[in-house]
Amino acid sequence: MNRNRRSTFALLILLICALTTCVLAAATESSKVGRLELNTVTGTRPITGGIEVRSGKAILRVVALRDDLLRVRIAPDGVFPEDASWAVLPGARTHTVAVTAESDAHSVGFRTSELRVVVERPDLRLRILDLQGNVLQEDSKIYSSQFAHGGFTTYKEMPEKEHYFGLGDKAGPLDRRNQSFTLWSSDTYSFQESSDPIYKSIPFFLAFREGRTIGVLFDNTWRTHFDFGKQFRGIYSFGSEGGPADYYIIYGPSAKKVLSSYMWLTGPTPLPPLWTLGYQQSRYSYETEAELRSIANKLREDRIPADALYLDIDFQEKNRPFTVSTEKFPHFSEMVGDLKKQNFHVVAITDLHIAELPDAGYAAYDSGKAGDHFVKNPDGSTYVGTVWPGPSVFPDFTRQKTRDWWGSLYTDLLKTGVAGFWNDMNEPSVFKTPDGTMPASIQHRIEEPGFIPRNATHAEIHNVLGMENSRATYEGLLKLSPDQRPFVLTRATYAGGQRYSATWTGDNSSTWNHLRLAIPMLQNLGLSGFGLTGADVGGFIGSPQPDLLTKWIELGTFQPIDRNHTEKGTKYQEPWVHGPEHEKIRRRFIEERYRLMPYIYTLAEEMSRTGWPMMRPIFMEFPNASLNDRPLDTTPISQYMFGPNLLIAPPPYPDEVDDYQARLPAVGWYDYWTGKRVAKADANATAASSELTNTTITPRLEELPVFVKEGTILPVQPLTQSTEEVPNGPLTLRIYPGSDCHGSIYQDDGKTMAFKRGEYLRVQFSCEPTSQGLKVNVGAREGRFQPWWKQLRIEVYDWSAATTRVTAGGKELPTIPGTPGSQVAIFEISDDGKGAEIVLNGN
């Protein structure tokens, strides 16, 4: 569309804005009214790694950081702001690759080995294409990038078959299409599907169309907005009320490649301590030492595996962070030590507000005031707001000195043996204010390596404060115990916050709908860089019905963080409530998580290297599996992948009792619980296949449908009561024959940084069919870590031979009888770490 038509449409939008009091920038170049529209090329020049285009005074700069990753910046007045970022790593932000300039009468741009960048001369439309000519992203044909009142909005074409994911754990459907969102971290107690904004501000999303994926990071910490076709049909947009016009475009084409590149840009999730993947029991609050001990004893007496117990604010003296109530917890250090002997790890809450208590002997306040570590009012006085301890002050986490001071506050709790820390209320939540947080005028002092020292208002810093709080905690713990892996759980965060913490979905409700909401929320967190996540099992607000708690515990087994948590005033929701029948089901699922621990920990290590979340949408593994031209995940079903091999298929509406269809990509599947084949692979099926297999499921309280992709080799261990307990027996390899048959296991000590020094174990497994049966390959061990097992138990499913002969290294191995009619071949082999080739022949 030509410039005149674009201007006509923009003037129409200006009229609409005037009638609806919206703040969309008008289509005018008059600097007198403070508005600017970029729609004319007045000059161009090549720069290192890219191109610079002028539109009057304004400058558009596009740079290739890598062949698959572009950075786009716009300076409306011709002067770019400081090049600094809380999210993007310095080495990534300043990296460039060589590009080939391209120019003709109609356009100017460049190409890399993977992308083509085109800026059209008539109207300054930016278009990004792959080298096959597929358009990956392009500016709107109607609306230009616009600036007004210090804010910025850019408009993009929204193709009919494109779908959008990410932006953290915004509630609602997995697909963001036809929705709009605001990013302004907010304490949204009792949020529902329509609630927005909520706790996190992660301005990163994926655009997925016909198997091709791009990622977009809008690196702006101010209040930002995203609209995926809700306001204008066929157009999506994003922008902010202030700050820089600075965004990144990451090309796949696969979602996995996009997420790996996003990790390169913003940093990886550290490998977590092993215990954090076990079952975790929490409550607001276990209010006394006796109560916490009784919970621990009951878990062990009932043989319900568990690894962590949480202490909410009531363990503190009058809710003051970094204190302990000697009345409620008179033997705190001894208690933590005793719980450690029972193989429990204690996680303690440390909110970011510090009680304003001058001359009261409160060390956190006294040392913070002495170091001038609290945020200021515009007049230079210390800002005071009301939170759980009463009048409180707030650390200025944009100062490295303040973060160092905050980290030092953990010294005493760490010495007592507390294993992990929980940063809550860090949006920040402030009581008795109009919008539940600090005033926008509050002053922060940016004194940070890589930044020019300056003051910034809370309007700029609000969305990044939660991340910098968790960063201060993580870095402080690492400084105090350099060889121990920290565990930090945060409620609020920003892009890149995965470098410092795990997160959860905040104050959910004990309803069937919130159980359903948890699945897309956690998947979208994973697609936003946060793979170590959870939703409070059973719901935080209210008391769950017995069946609801049982189903939630079942589902929690197959999510990254499995924490049962509820609020003050609710009924107890530990696994044994509601009687022995419910406890039996709940125990069985928690036990299954511990049997699966080798697979879960291997997923966590993969996540730390690749950026791929543990809980992931089906389109990550099967990009063309679709229904009516929509990715399988976007339809009202609740299926998801737990790693690359397990497909979890709860009912689309978990409280309904009607039969439903599990829709399986056509590569062949097994029932996880029985080992039996439920779907054969289509002869031509691949990960790119769009064919589906439907399996009818009748919901039952005691069951959660789980399917294993054919070609999987799944490592499973003997049951333990905690991750501290050494498994007793062989490592089991469950083999589900099929195409591309492989698997792996990763192990280390689960606690320290020794894995970075070569103290780890990695083993690859594979299998392939032969004319008479199957060949199984066990790879040689990588790394110096010595595992707990000496034997491998190998179970080959869908094995129908009447007799089986197993040989390895020329020696015949005895087989082990399975359950009658189970069609499984079972045998054991010694594992000396050197690898083995095993041949199964059947008659």
N, C-alpha and C positions, 0 to 999 in steps of 0.2 A: 504494500500500500504506500502511496507517495506521501510526501511530507504534508501537503495541504489537507489530505484526508485525515491524516493522523492528528493534525492540529484541530480540525473540525470536531473529531471525536473527543479530543481532550477538552475543548471548550464546552462540549455537552456535559462531560463529566464534571467540569467546574460548576456548571449550573446545578447539577444534581447535588454536588457537595454543598453549595450554598443553601439549598433547600433542606438538607438533612444535617447541617452543621458538622459535616465530616471535615477532616483536615487533609484530604488529598491535595497534593500540589497542583496548582493551576498550570495550564499550558501557555506560559508566557516567559519571555526572556528578560523581563523588566526587573532589574535588580532593585529598583526603587520599592517594589512591593515585597521583596525578599523571596521571590519564587524563581525557579529555573527549571527548564525542560531541556534535556539533551536530545536534539533531533537533527543536528546539522554538523557535517564534518567541515572544519575550516582549516585543518592542517594535520599532518602526520609526520612521525619520525620513528626510525627503528631504535630500540634500546636493547641492552643486554638481555637475551632470553625472551624478547617479545616486541611489543609495539606500543607507542603512545599516540593517541588521537586527540585532537583539540576540537572543541565545540565552543567558539568564542573564548571566554576565559577558562572555561571548564576543561579538564583533562580526564580522559579515559585511558587507563594503563592496564594492559593484559600481559602477563608474564608466565612463561612455562617453568614451573619449579621442577617438574619432571616431564617426561614425554606424555604421561597420562594425567597430569595434574596442573591446573591453571590457577593463577591468582588474578582477580579483577579488582581494581581500585579506581575510584572516581573522586576527583578533587573539584568541587563545583566552583571554587574561586581561584583555581589554578595552583593552590598550595596544598600539598599532601600533609596530613597530620603526622605526628610522630609514628614511626614504624615500630610498634611494640605490641605484644599480645600476651594475654594471660592463658590463652588456649593453645596457640601454635608454638611448637618448639623453635627456638632461634635458628638452629641449623637447617630446619625445613623451610622456614619462612624466607630465608635469604638464599636458598639454593636455586640455581638456574641450570638449564640445559641449552645447548645450541639449537637454534631454530632456523628454518629456511623461509626467508621473506617471500610473500606472494602479493602481487598488486596488479590491478587492471583498471580500466576506466570506471568500472562499477563498484569495486571494492578494494580494500587493503587488508592485509593480515599476514599470517605465517602458518607454517605447519611444523609438527614434530613427527616422530616416527609413528605416532598413534592418533594424533588429532589435527584438525584443521580449524584455524581461527579466522573468521571473516567479519570485517566491519564494513557494512554497506555505506558507500559515500553519500547517496541521496538523503538518507534519514538516520544514519549512525546506528543502525540495528546491528547488534552483536549476535553472531551465530557461531555455534560450536558443532562440528561434525566429526565423525570418524573418517578414516581414509577411504571407506567404501561409499561415502556420500550420505550416510544416515545422519539426519539431524538429531543431535543429542540435547541441545538446548538452544533456544533463540529468543531474542527480545520480542515482545508483543508487536504485532503489526499495527496496533491501534494506539497504545500508550507508551510513551518514552519513559526512561528513568527520570524521576522528578525529585526536586528538593524544595522544601518550604519550612519556615519556622525552625530551622536547625535540623529538621528530619529528612528522611530519604525513603523513597519507594522505588523498586524496580519491578517491571512487569514482564512476564514470560508467556510464550505460547503454551497452552495446555492441551496436548494432543488427546484425542478421544480415548485412546487405549492406554494412556499413561496413568500410573498409580504411584502414590506417595506414602512414605513410611519414615518413622523416626520422630524427632522433636521430643525425645525422652518419653516419659510415661504419661502423656496426655491420655485422659480417659476416653473411652469410646471405641469404635471399630479400629481394626488394625490399619486399614487403608485410610489415609488422611484426605483423600479426594472428596470434594464438596464440603469441606470443613474449613474453619478458620480458627486461629489460635493467637493468644498473646503470651509472650514470655516475660513474666515478672514474678519471680519466686515468691510464693504466697503460702502461708499456713492455712490450708483449706480443710479444716476439720469437717468431717462428714461429706466429703466431696462425692459427687454423683457423675453420671455420664456426661452431663451438660456443664459441669463445673470447669471453669477456666478463668484465670490461670490457676495452676496448682504449684507444687513444691519446687520444681526444677526448671532451669532455663538452659536447654541444650539446643542451640540454633543450628542443628545439622539434620538433614533429611536425605532420603534416597528417592530418586525418580526411576521407576521401573516400567519399561515398555517392551513387550514382545521379546523378552529375554535379554535386553540390554539395560544396563544400570549405570546411572551417574549418582554421585553424592555431591551435596552442596552444603558448605559450611559458611554461614553468615557470621563473621567474627565481629560481633558488636555487643557490648555488655549492657547497653541501655535497654529500656523497655522496647521490645521488638514485636513485630506482628507478621504472621504468615497466613496467606489466604490461598486455598487450593480450589479455585473455581466457585466459591460460595458467593462472592460479590459479583463477579463478572464471568459469565459462561465462556469457557474456552481460554481462560487466562488464570495463571497463578502469579502471586506476588509476594514479596517480602520486603521489609524495611524497618525503620526504627524512628523513635522520636528525637534522637540525637546521636552523636558519635559518627564514626567513619562509615563510608560506603566501601566495604572491604569484604569480598567473598571469594571462596575457593570452589572450583569445579573439579571433581574427581571422576575419571572414567574407569569403567570396568573392563570389559562389558559385564562381567559377573559381579553379583553383590559381594561375593567373597573377596574379590580383588579390590573393590571399592573400600571395603572395611579394612583390609590390610593397608591400603594407602592412607586411609584416615588415621590408622594407628601410627604410621610413619609421620604424619603431619602433627598429631596431637599427643602421641605417646601411648605406650602399652599399659594394660592392666598388669600389675605385678603378680607373680605367682603367689597365691594365697597360702597361708598355713593350712595343712591338711585338715585340722580339726574344724575349720570354719565350714567345711563341706558336710559335716555331720549334722545330726538333728540338734536343734537349739530350742531351749525352753525359756520363755520370758513372760513377764507380767508387769503391768503398772498398777501396783508394785508388790514384790515379795518384801514385806515391810519389816521383817525381823530376821535376825540370824537363825532363830529356831525354825521359822517358816521355810527359809531357803534350804536349810539342812534337811528338812522333812521332804521337800520336793526331790532333792538329790537322792535321798534314801529310797523313796518310793520308786523312782525310775530304775534304780539298781535292783530293788526287791522284786519288781514286776518284770525285770529283764527286758526293759524297753531301751534299746540303744540310744545313747545321747552323748553329746560332747560339750555343750555350752549351757551356762545359766547366766541370765541377765539381771543386772541391778538397775532399776529405774531411779528416779530422783529421790525417792523416799529413803534410800540408804544414806543420804547426806544429812548433814546438820542443817535443818530448816531450808532444804533445797538449795544449798550453796555449793556450787561446783568445787571439786577438789577438797571436800571435807567428808568425814564419815561420822554418822551419828553414833556416839559411844553408848547411848541409851538403847538404841535398837540393835546395834551390832557391836556389842562390848568386846568381842574377841575377833575383830575383823581379820587380822593377819593370820591368826590360827585357823579361822574358818576357811579362808582361801587356801591355806596349806592342806587342810583336811580334804577339801573338795578336790584338790589336785591329786591327792592320793587315791581318790575315787575316780580319777580320770575325767574330771570336769574342769573346763576352762571358764573363768568368770569374766564377763564383759560388763564394764561399768560405764554409765552415762556421764558425760561431761559437757553440759550445754555451754554455749559461748558467752552467756551473760554472767557477769561477776557482780555479786551483791555489793552495793555501795555501803560499805561499813568502815568509815574512817575510825582509827584509834580503837578498834575492837579486836585486834590480834588476828585478823583474817588475812592470811599471807598472800592469797591470790590478789586481793584488792591492794594491799599495802605495796607489794612489789610492782604491781601494774602501775599504780599511781607514781611511785618513785621513778619508774622508767618512762613515764609519759606515754603509756601504751594504749590509751583509750581514745575513741573518736570524739570529735569536737562539735559543738554548736558553731554557727557562723560567727559568733562573737568571740570565739576562742575558748569558751568554757567547756567543761566536760559534759557530754550529752548523757542524760540519765533517763531511762525508760523503765517501765514496770514489767517484770516477767515473774517467773515462779518464786524467786527469793524476795520479791518486793522491788523497791528501787534498785536498779542495776546499771552498770556501765558495760561498755562493749569494746573488746580489743580491736585495734586498727590493723587488720590483717594484711593491708596493702603495704605494710612496712616489714622488711625482712627482720629488723630487730624485734619487732613485736611478735612475729611468728616464732623466732628463736626463744623469746621469753615464754610464750605460751607452751611450747614444747617442753620447756624445763619444768613446768608445773606438774608433769606426769611422773616426776622422779619417785615420789613416795608411793603412789599407787602401783607403779611398776615394781618397786622393791617388795611390796606385799605379795606379789605374784599375780596380780590382775593381768589377764592375757590379751584383752582387747578393749577397745573404747568406742563409744557411741556418741557422735556429735548430732544432737537433735536441735530443733528450734532455730536453725541457723539460716533461715531465709533472709533476714532475721525476723523472727516473730516477736512483736512487742505488744503488750496489752494496753488497753485504754487509749489507743490512737485511732484516727479516722479510718485508716486502711490497714491496720494491724502490723505496721512496720515502722522503721525510722522515717522521719520527714526527709523529703528529697533534698533539702538544703543542708543536711548534716555533712560535715567536712571529713574527708579521708586524706591522709598524707601518703602519696605514692613515693616510697623510698625503697626502690626495688632494682636489683641488677637488670639491665636491659631497658629500663625506663628512665626518662628524664624526670628528676625530682620535681614534684608539683603537688598542689592540692586538687582534689577532685570531689565533686558533690556525690551524695549517696545515689542520686539519679543515675550516675555512671557506674557506680561500684556495686549497687544492690545485687544484681544478678550473679556476680562473681564472688560475693562474700562467703557463701556456703562452701564453695570449692577451696577458697583460701583458708578457711577455718580447718577443713579436713587436711589440707596440705600442711598446715602448721602442726597438726596432731601427728600425721604420718612422719614428717621429717623430724619432729621432736623425738618420737619413739625410736626412729632409726638412729638418731644421734646418741640416745641413751643406751641402746642395745644394738650396736651396729651389725651383729651377725644374726639377729632374730628378725623374722618377717613380721612386720606390724599388721594388725587387723584394725581397720577403722571403718565404721559404718556411719554414713552421713545421710541426712534427709534432703538437703538442698545442695545443688551443685551446678556446674557450667561445663561446656565443652572442654575436654581434657581432664576433667575431674577424675576420670578412671585411673589416672596415674597414682592417686592417693587413697582411694577408698572404694568400698562396696556401697550399695545403696538399696533402699527399699521404697515401696510405693506410698508410704505415709499412712495416714489415719483412715484406713478402709473400714468397711462396715461388715457386720456378721450377717450377710444376706446372700441368697443364692445368686443374685445379680452381681454382687462384688466378687464372688468366686469366678463367675464368667468373665468379668472385666479384667481380672488379674492376668489372664493369658495374653491378650493383645498388649496390655501395658508392659509386661515383662519382655515380650518380643520386641516392642518398639524401643525399649531401653537398650536391648542388645544391639539393635540396628543403629543406636546412637553412641556406640562405643562402650556402653556399660554392660558387660557380660556377667558380672558377679552381682546378682540382684535377687530380690525376693519380695513377696507380698505377705503380710502378716497372716499366717495360717490360722484359720478359724475366724478371721476378722478382728479388728481392734475395737470398734464401736459396737456395743451390744453383746448379747450372749447368743452363740449359735445353737440352732436346733441340733439334736444328736446326729441325725443323718448328715446335716451340713458339715459339722466338724469332721465326721468320718470321711466324707468325700474330699474335704479340703486337705486332710492329712494324706490321703491317697495321692492327690495331685502334687502336693508339696514334695513328695518323694522324687519327682521328676522335674524339679526346678533347681536353679543354682544354689540359692540359700533357702534352707528349710527351717524357718523360725516361727514357732507358735507364740503369739503375743496378743494380749488384750488389755483393756483399760481398767482403771479403777472403778469400782462399783458394779462390774459385771460378774457373772458367775465364773467359777474356775473352768478352764478348758484344757487341762492337761489330758493326756491320752486315756487315762483311766476313768475319767468322769463318764457318766451315762451307762455304767455297768459293764460286766465282763464280755458281753457279745461285741459291743462296740470296741472295747479295748483290744480284743483279739484281732479284729480286722486292722485296727490302727497299728498295733505292734507288728503285724505281718508286713505292712507296707514300709514301716520304718526299718525293719530288718532287711527288706529287699534293697533299700538304699545303701545299707552297709555292705551287702554282698556285691553291689555294683560299684563300690568305692574305687576299684582300680580303673574302671571305665570313666567315672566322674572325675577323678584326679587327672587322668590323661587328657580329658577335655579341658580342664582348667589350665594345664600346661600348654596345650595347643592354643588356647585363647591368649595366653601371655606372649606367645610368639607371633600369632597371626592376626589378632583382633577379632577372630570369629567367636561369636557368643556361644555359650553352652546350650542355651535354649534359643532356637532359631526358627524363623518361618520356613515353611515347606519350600518356597520359591528359592531359598538359598541353595538347596540341594537339587531341586527339580524346577528350574526356571520356566519351563514351558508347561508345567502341569496347571491346567486352567479349567474354568467353568464359564462358558459364555464370554470368552475373551477377557476374563478377569483372573488374576492369579488365584490359585486354589485357596490361599489363606484369606482372601478378602470376602469370601462368601460367609454367611452366618453359620460357620462351623468353628469348632474350637481346636482343631488338630494343629499340632506343631511337632517339630523335630527336637529331640533331646540329643544333641550331637548329630553326627552324620548318619547314625545307624538306627536309632529308635524313633518311631513315630507314635506319639501319644494321641489318643482319639477319644477324649471325653465327650459326653453329649453336648450338642450346641447350646442347649439350655439345661443346665445340670439338674434342675428340680423336676423336669418333665419325665414321665415314665414311658412314653411312647418309644417304639423302635425307631432307630435312626440309621443313616448310612455313613460308615467310615469310607472315605474316598481316598484310595491308595494309588499313587503314581505307578504306572505299569512296568515295574522292574522285578516283581516277585517279592512276596512277603511271608513271614512266619509269625505265628502267635508267640509272643515273648513268654507267656506263662506255661504253655504246653510244648513248645518246640515244633508244633505241626505247621505244615504249609497251609496258608489260607488263600494265596494267590500266586499263580504261575506268572512268570515274566512273559510279556508279549515278545514274539520272536524278533521284532525290530525295535524294541523299546530301549531307550537310553535315558540319561538324565535330562535330555532335551525333549523327550517325548511328551506329547500333550494328552496321551491316552490315560484313562483312569479305570480302576477296578473298584466297584462298590461292594462293600461287605455289610450286611445287615447285622445290627447289634441290638440286643435287648438289655436296657440298663438294669444293673443289679447293684445293690448297696455295697456288696463285698468285692466288686470287680471294677477295674479300670482297664480298658482295652489298650494294650501296648503291642506294637508290631515291630519286628526286626527286619530290616532290609536284607534281601538275599545278598550273598557275598560278604557277609559280616563275620568277623572273628571277634568275639566279645570276651574280654577278660573278667572273671568273676572270682571272688575270694570266699573263704569260709566265714561264717557269721562271727562278728565280734560285738562287744557291747560299747565300744568307743574306738576311735581311730588310734588311741594310744595303745590299745591291746594288740599284740602281735597275732595275726591269724594262725590257726593251728591246722595245717594240712596243705594240700597242693593248691597251686593256682589252677583254676579251671579255665580252659579255652572252649567256649561254645562256638561251634562252627556251623554256619548256616550256608550251605553251598549255593553257589550262583556265580554270575559273571563278576569279574574284577574282585575276586575274593581276597580280602586282606584285613588286617587289624594291627593294633600296636598297644603297647603298655609303656607308661612312664612312671618311674618311682624315684623317690629320694627320701631324705630323713623327715620331710614334711614340716620342718620348723625353721631351719637356718638357711643361710646364703651359701652353704657348702656346694650346692648344685652348680653355682657359678664357677666353682673351682674344679669341676669335673666329677663331683661326688653325686652322680645321678645314674639312673639305669634307663635305657630305652631298648626295646626289643620289637622287631617287626615280624609279623606273621603273614603267611599267604597260603592259598590252596588253589589247586587246579584239577579239573577232571582228567581221568585217564580212561583208556578203553575198558578197564575192568573195575574202576572205582575212583579213588581220589588220592592226590599227593598233597601232603601238608608240609610246609616249610616253616621251621622255627629259626629265626635269624640269630646270629651271634649277638651277645650283649654289647651295647655301647655304654661307655662311662664306667666309673669305678665303684659305684654304689652296689652293695651286696644285698639282694632281696631276701625276704623271709622264707621263700619257698625253696624246696629241693626237688620237688616233683611237679610235673605238669599232668593234669587230668584233662583229657581231650574228649569232647562230646561232639559227635558229628550227627546233625539232625537230617531228617528226610532220607534216612538210610534204610532201604527196604530189603537188602540182601538177607537171605536166609542164614548164610554163614559168612563170617568175616575173618580175613587173615591180615594181620597188621605186622609190618616189618619196619625196622629202623636200623641202619648201619649193618644190614645183613642178619640181624637178629630178630626173631619173632617175638612179639609182645602179646601177652594174654589180654583178652577182652573182658570187660566187666558187664554182667547182665544189667540191662535197663528195665524199666517198667514194662510189663507185657503190653505189646501193641504200640509201644511208643516210637518205633522206627528211629532208633538212635544207636549209634555205635560208640562205645565208651572204652577207653583204655588209658593207662598211665605210662609215663616215661620219665626217667631221671633227667634233670636239667642241670648240666654242668656249665652252662653259659656259652658254650662254643657253637650252639646251633645244631639243628638236626633236620634230616629229611625223612619223612614218615610216609609209607605207602599203605593204603587200604585197598585190598582186593575183596570183592564180594561175589558170591554165587547165589 
